[in-house]
């Protein structure tokens, strides 16, 4: 008996049998859909934490200097949105070989802090590595710094990675220069608890990037005008309009920041609270709305002083030795200068 004859000779299934089989197939499909949905959802779930998570040191890359030496760039990612850390140089915060102290921070702000400090290595560094180790919440993380070609940087790649020009590409970033930052006065100061210390920094820049892509979000509480955005165009005109309200294709892969010169002071080293007046803009990537960060919508940047001179007062709650860092940026490149302050009662 061949197969074709055997199938033809089988009795036709009844209507009830066909319905039962159809119902079973639908149940199987429904169960598979639910399983796939949950697997996809879990794979795409992203959690954010206020505290309790660790810090990962970051090696940003390198470039070669005119004298043949190399500059390595470092930053870090604090996975918390609120928790800050103080990790003294030592077993839990070290860069080797040659360390443990190679100029890294000991005070760590939340989230991503990019291109925060550099280490210069000699032209015969070859295939060696520097390893930055951080231990937080009993978790050890490493950044391995080498001269591998994959890590080669230029000014355009730095600007692109930090989201300059509102995360837009531009050839002018190749010709950008670092802001020229000068902190007036001695690099070592003394102060008393509760008495403000005046800090003056001068910044000049070459005007690149030019600022042609700067955008602003609506003011708080305002409603975008009909048709003023991709979400608004077509609203109320059927399913197509509703789909625009619910979905917008991604327009950038990194947090965006506008062009424009700014300066801010941070605590680079020091375990106690420092109050800056006026309040300083955050130098880390806080992407929440109105968060006082260059990466925060509506991307309102402070107006630079006409004479390029920023004056800030720092007050200390406790005695100790602090390293304060002035960070200047044009939205693409960063310059930093440190001031060490010995505070007594």
BELDAMO-V421133 format. One record per backbone hydrogen bond with DSSP energy under -0.5 kcal/mol. NH is the residue of the N-H (numbers start at 0). CO is the residue of the C=O. Records with the same first field share a line. If there is no record, write none. Layout:
BEGIN
NH = CO, CO
END
This chain:
BEGIN
5 = 1
6 = 2
7 = 3
8 = 4
9 = 5, 6
17 = 13
18 = 14
19 = 15
20 = 16
21 = 17
22 = 18
23 = 19
24 = 20
25 = 21
26 = 22
27 = 23
28 = 24
29 = 25
30 = 26
31 = 27
32 = 28
33 = 29
34 = 30
35 = 31
36 = 32
37 = 33
38 = 34
39 = 35
40 = 36
41 = 37
42 = 38
43 = 39
44 = 40
48 = 78
55 = 76
56 = 54
57 = 74
59 = 57, 72
60 = 72
61 = 150
62 = 70
64 = 68
67 = 64
69 = 120
70 = 62
71 = 69, 118
72 = 60
73 = 116
74 = 57
75 = 112
76 = 55
77 = 110
78 = 53, 76
80 = 48
81 = 49
82 = 49
84 = 107
86 = 105
87 = 85
89 = 92
92 = 89
93 = 132
94 = 99
95 = 130
101 = 99
105 = 267
106 = 267
107 = 84, 105
108 = 106
110 = 77, 79
112 = 75
115 = 73
116 = 73
118 = 71
120 = 69
124 = 121
127 = 124
129 = 144
130 = 95
131 = 129, 142
132 = 93, 130
133 = 140
134 = 91
135 = 138
138 = 135
140 = 133
142 = 131
144 = 129, 142
145 = 143
150 = 147
151 = 148
152 = 61
157 = 153
158 = 154
159 = 155
160 = 156
161 = 157
162 = 159
163 = 158
165 = 256
166 = 162
167 = 163, 164
172 = 169
173 = 170
174 = 171
175 = 172
179 = 203
180 = 178
181 = 201
183 = 181, 199
188 = 339
190 = 341
192 = 343
193 = 315
194 = 191
195 = 193
196 = 313
197 = 195
198 = 311
200 = 309
201 = 181
202 = 307
203 = 179
213 = 210
221 = 218
227 = 224
232 = 228
234 = 231
236 = 233
241 = 237
242 = 238
243 = 239
244 = 240
245 = 241
246 = 242
256 = 162
257 = 293
259 = 329
261 = 328
263 = 326
265 = 324
267 = 265, 322
268 = 322
274 = 314
275 = 273
276 = 312
281 = 291
284 = 111
285 = 283
286 = 284
289 = 296
290 = 287
293 = 281
295 = 292
296 = 294
298 = 295
300 = 298
307 = 304
309 = 200, 307
311 = 198
312 = 276
313 = 196
314 = 274
316 = 272
319 = 342
321 = 319, 340
322 = 268
323 = 321, 338
324 = 265
325 = 336
326 = 263, 324
327 = 334
328 = 261
329 = 332
334 = 327
336 = 325
338 = 323
339 = 186
340 = 321
341 = 188
342 = 319, 340
343 = 190
END
